[in-house]
Amino acid sequence: MEEQDRLIHDHNEISALLKFFTEFLDLFVKGGVAEYADKANKFCDRFIVSHFKWEEETLFPDLLKNCNDQEKELIDEIQKEHPPILKLVNTFKDLVNSYSVQPEEGQALKIVEANHKLVEAVHSHAKNEEIELFPIIEKYLK
């Protein structure tokens, strides 16, 4: 039940978390680059990187002990979404961090684009988990 509660809690926060990017993108555009960089790094580490690590090290192994082959495939597909999202996280963080140290022409647009790609990927992934993973959790970890 603990795994289910954590996953539901994390997913309930997704709207607020995605709002973070919108609000702090505004801050970034208005010149609060250093503050934005710090908050963006913390956000990515706390709500994306650590969430994926928890799923891969705790949740998925617990589920895989009991689920059938079709459910295992669904879990595998969900887990395969993690590396591309983590790549987007790293790209985004690198852009923000380098801009906060030494801004270059056109880099702000790259940050906006990276922000958008990351938000879209996280939102899509969360939706997939809610549709595919939550029923498996309900079935095996109640």
C-alpha positions, 0 to 999 in steps of 0.5 A: 500500500505504501508504494501505491500511496507514494505513486498516487501522491506524486501523480496528484502533484503533477499539475502543481509541478508542471505549473512550476515550469510555467511560473519559473519560466516567467521568472527566467524571462524576467531576468531571475536566471540564478534563482530559476536555475537553482529551482529548476535543478531541485525540481528535476532532481526531486520530482523526476529523477528521484521518482524514476529511481524509486519506481525502478528500485522499489515499485517495479520489482515489487510488481514484477514478482506477481504480475502476468506477462502482459502486465510485465510488458506494460511495466517494461514499456513504462520503464523504457520511457525513463531514459529519454525523459532523463536525457531531456532533464539533463539537456534542460539542466545543462542549458539552464546552468550554462546560461546562468553562468554565461548567457549566449545569444539564442540560448534563452529560446533553447531553454524555452524549447527544452522546458516545453519538451520536458513538460510534454514528456513528463505529462505524457509519461504520467498519463501513461502511468495512470492508465497502465500502471495504476490498475496493476498497482491496485491489483497487486499492492492493495 
